[in-house]
């Protein structure tokens, strides 16, 4: 398949999209928390894959390489959105516009009885540092093991373990604050 | 205690979540975006093309520069041949 992809064969690329589209979309959606943006970024991920497949040397599994591109693309999009938000905040400060809080995100794959809880969790995830977000989302949404996450993030298993511990501690602190506010 | 239980429940709220699915038209949209993109020429290829264009332009300029002198020489040769053929000499001074 990789050889056919590198030769630019159309059926091979189509098969690749069909095989990985939901994994890529689900990963990107976890970061962006907005279905339309996630759809757009999923297309961007596959365009990048199409353009870069010639540089794939097979050092990692194809799936790992694709997850890496998906994470990088999603984080790039988040950074761009943050820059635009900062611009919007400055405009609001000057009295031009109202800064808006992102809407609640309901992941379509979460069971109905867990939806409300997952909205709070996604809000807290959004405030984590990028590498902690990546490790946590790859584990929770895609079910990747720690060694797999380490390969995607180009780091060690112990570093991933540490990222996950810090992510959970950070989320717990944020959720404590939210819980205390709701109790008042 | 209640707080800890609530937090644990929220932290585990993604457990067992199904994978979100992309649009069934995803591939068509990607294909369309790829077809709409301008063809990207690599820097190396662009340099090679630039060198070829420069060489062709230089050859053209050289040929154009050499042309009038060559034409003049050719005209003089033809005139001399015609003069010889028709026995036309330079007008004699009387």
Interface residues (C-beta under 8 A of the other chain):
Chain A: X14 X17 X18 X21 X22 X23 X24 X25 X26 X29 X38 X39 X42 X43 X46 X47 X50 X51 X107 X108 X109 X110 X111 X114 X117 X118 X120 X121 X140 X141 X142 X168 X171 X172 X175 X176 X179 X180 X183
Chain B: X3 X6 X7 X9 X10 X11 X13 X14 X15 X16 X17 X18 X19 X20 X21 X22 X23 X26 X27 X29 X30 X33 X34 X37 X40
